[in-house]
Amino acid sequence: MIPVSPGREGWFLVLFLAQYAAGLGALTALFGIDELTALDSVRLVAPLIITAAANAILLVEGIPMVSEQFLRRREAQGEARGEARGRKETQKRWEDWNRRRLEAERKGEEFSEPPPGND
């Protein structure tokens, strides 16, 4: 069983096969087919398979995981900015309301405007 998320098996297979083919090409270029015995080729190809599989898993799972984490963090920062902006706006509405209330009180006028958030 391939340890990748559902829906990402195709990407895993493509990356694995591409790395495997590149590795086999490099081994062929380095050692030449005629010089390798069956045991030598197994000794060279086994680590290649393991490395290609590990790299493919890291690419298929690691990149989306890091990007999702980055987007979540960025979204949380945006929400925090929005909350701070909302608090400032609420504070301004209360200050304006209180200023009008005090001004009406100073003039001896009746102030019947409801406080912010009660409308």
DOSETOR-69016 format. One record per residue (C-alpha): x, y, z; chain; residue number from 1. Coordinates in nm, 3 decimals, padded with zeros to 5 digits. Each point is the difference from the previous one (the first is absolute). Layout:
REM DOSETOR-69016
      xx      yy      zz chain   n
       X       Y       Z     A NUM
...
REM end
This chain:
REM DOSETOR-69016
      xx      yy      zz chain   n
  00.000  00.000  00.000     A   1
  00.131  00.342 -00.095     A   2
 -00.002  00.237  00.297     A   3
 -00.145  00.301 -00.183     A   4
 -00.331  00.177  00.034     A   5
 -00.292 -00.117 -00.214     A   6
  00.001  00.175 -00.333     A   7
  00.377  00.050 -00.004     A   8
  00.095 -00.352 -00.110     A   9
  00.039  00.109 -00.362     A  10
  00.246  00.273  00.089     A  11
  00.195 -00.245  00.215     A  12
  00.021 -00.250 -00.285     A  13
  00.110  00.263 -00.254     A  14
  00.269  00.142  00.229     A  15
  00.120 -00.344  00.106     A  16
  00.030 -00.126 -00.357     A  17
  00.171  00.318 -00.118     A  18
  00.259 -00.020  00.278     A  19
  00.046 -00.372 -00.052     A  20
  00.053  00.045 -00.373     A  21
  00.246  00.284  00.061     A  22
  00.185 -00.212  00.255     A  23
  00.020 -00.296 -00.237     A  24
  00.127  00.232 -00.272     A  25
  00.267  00.134  00.234     A  26
  00.104 -00.352  00.106     A  27
  00.021 -00.109 -00.362     A  28
  00.209  00.304 -00.089     A  29
  00.232 -00.052  00.296     A  30
  00.054 -00.375 -00.013     A  31
 -00.111 -00.113 -00.344     A  32
 -00.233 -00.297 -00.044     A  33
  00.271 -00.242 -00.113     A  34
  00.207  00.034  00.316     A  35
 -00.279 -00.072  00.252     A  36
 -00.081 -00.344  00.128     A  37
 -00.352 -00.083  00.121     A  38
  00.105  00.032  00.365     A  39
  00.172  00.333 -00.062     A  40
 -00.308  00.139 -00.172     A  41
 -00.223 -00.107  00.292     A  42
  00.240  00.164  00.246     A  43
 -00.015  00.322 -00.199     A  44
 -00.372  00.000 -00.081     A  45
 -00.137 -00.085  00.349     A  46
  00.117  00.328  00.160     A  47
 -00.121  00.181 -00.310     A  48
 -00.352 -00.140  00.045     A  49
 -00.004  00.093  00.369     A  50
  00.132  00.350 -00.069     A  51
 -00.242  00.060 -00.287     A  52
 -00.295 -00.114  00.213     A  53
  00.106  00.217  00.295     A  54
  00.053  00.304 -00.222     A  55
 -00.334 -00.051 -00.172     A  56
 -00.180 -00.026  00.335     A  57
  00.172  00.315  00.126     A  58
 -00.093  00.191 -00.315     A  59
 -00.358 -00.125 -00.018     A  60
 -00.078  00.038  00.371     A  61
  00.256  00.253  00.122     A  62
 -00.063  00.285 -00.243     A  63
 -00.380  00.002  00.049     A  64
  00.042 -00.032  00.377     A  65
  00.238  00.297  00.018     A  66
 -00.214  00.212 -00.233     A  67
 -00.320 -00.080  00.193     A  68
  00.175  00.096  00.324     A  69
  00.121  00.324 -00.157     A  70
 -00.349  00.086 -00.128     A  71
 -00.160 -00.081  00.338     A  72
  00.250  00.223  00.180     A  73
 -00.052  00.279 -00.252     A  74
 -00.378 -00.028  00.037     A  75
  00.028  00.013  00.379     A  76
  00.212  00.314 -00.023     A  77
 -00.260  00.157 -00.229     A  78
 -00.276 -00.085  00.246     A  79
  00.201  00.151  00.286     A  80
  00.046  00.321 -00.201     A  81
 -00.371  00.007 -00.077     A  82
 -00.088 -00.048  00.367     A  83
  00.234  00.283  00.102     A  84
 -00.153  00.226 -00.264     A  85
 -00.348 -00.095  00.123     A  86
  00.095  00.084  00.359     A  87
  00.131  00.340 -00.109     A  88
 -00.320  00.074 -00.191     A  89
 -00.213 -00.106  00.298     A  90
  00.210  00.214  00.234     A  91
 -00.041  00.298 -00.236     A  92
 -00.380 -00.045 -00.015     A  93
 -00.017 -00.011  00.383     A  94
  00.223  00.307  00.033     A  95
 -00.209  00.194 -00.253     A  96
 -00.322 -00.105  00.176     A  97
  00.139  00.099  00.339     A  98
  00.121  00.335 -00.135     A  99
 -00.351  00.075 -00.134     A 100
 -00.155 -00.112  00.332     A 101
  00.230  00.221  00.206     A 102
 -00.055  00.294 -00.234     A 103
 -00.377 -00.040  00.029     A 104
  00.030 -00.029  00.378     A 105
  00.216  00.315  00.014     A 106
 -00.261  00.191 -00.205     A 107
 -00.277 -00.136  00.221     A 108
 -00.165 -00.179 -00.293     A 109
 -00.161 -00.339  00.013     A 110
  00.215 -00.276 -00.155     A 111
 -00.205 -00.295 -00.118     A 112
  00.242 -00.156 -00.249     A 113
  00.053 -00.367  00.086     A 114
  00.358 -00.113  00.066     A 115
  00.190 -00.165 -00.286     A 116
 -00.090 -00.363 -00.057     A 117
 -00.356  00.041  00.128     A 118
 -00.145  00.118 -00.331     A 119
REM end
